[in-house]
Amino acid sequence: MRWGPDGRRAAVTVSFDNLGEVTDLQRGNWPEDQQLGHHFSVTRALPRILDVLAELDLRATFFVEGLNTELYPDTLAELAATGHEVAYHGWCHEPWAELEPDMEAELLQRGVAEMAELGLRPQGFRPPGGDLTSESLKVLSELGFTYCSPAGDGVSVEDGIAILPFDWQVLDAYHYLLRFAPLRERDHGSSDPLPPSRLAETLQEAIGGDGHLSLVFHPFLTVPKERFEVVREALTRVRGRVDEGDLWCAPYRDVSEWLRSR
């Protein structure tokens, strides 16, 4: 399969999940006396990410929680103004697969409405936790979404919705976070966190492949510097393959549009 308008050998979508303190709020880990709206992932990590994307002339998709329309409205507007895609990642990073149908529909509708107040119209959705519900595709279609990006493999189009999945083993979170210990134990025989160098090796191999690849990073995991350099190295490698003419790199909305038109 050839990808994109120029028939490239492979396609990569660069994405960044989660913004600000939303996940800590959802899990009850945010100190009650700490001010909202000044999280380091927005004030420190995001500017560095945007600088690298601009330097390499790459456009990314930012899957953000709806609550960020209240916490960081100017940031979301800036992302869109600079050519990046703003997509939806739940209202407050809810464990999506556990939602009842009525609540799922309510959270999706709320996100669309609040983003519209900022002049944004999310076309895509990535479920927090990686898994959709049995009703997700139906509700997404009814609300005018064109794609979703759950955990899985193999792109497809179902009920008019493009499915552009990601692989857990390529994620920074899989390598670094404690809650992925069971998956690391299953895949590597050890639950210990993996070093940035291991993520760099994984990304190098993945970016060199064919087909479609979802790159998924988290701004809050780009600190300290050695982790950020892994992201920079991966994006530089993407830019190199684009310049060589065998890779198409575009936001998910563009890949979705191309896939659904075929």
Secondary structure, 3 states (H helix, E strand, C coil): CCECCCCECEEEEEEEECCCCHHHHHCCCCCCCCCCCCCHHHHHHHHHHHHHHHHHCCCCEEEECCCHHHHCHHHHHHHHHCCCEEEECCCCCCCHHHCCHHHHHHHHHHHHHHHHCCCCCCCEECCCCCCCCCCHHHHHHHCCCCEECCECCCCEEECCEEECCECHHHCHHHHHCHHHHHHHHHHHCCCCCCCHHHHHHHHHHHHCCCEEEEEEECHHHCCCHHHHHHHHHHHHHHHHHHHHCCEEECCHHHHHHHHHHC
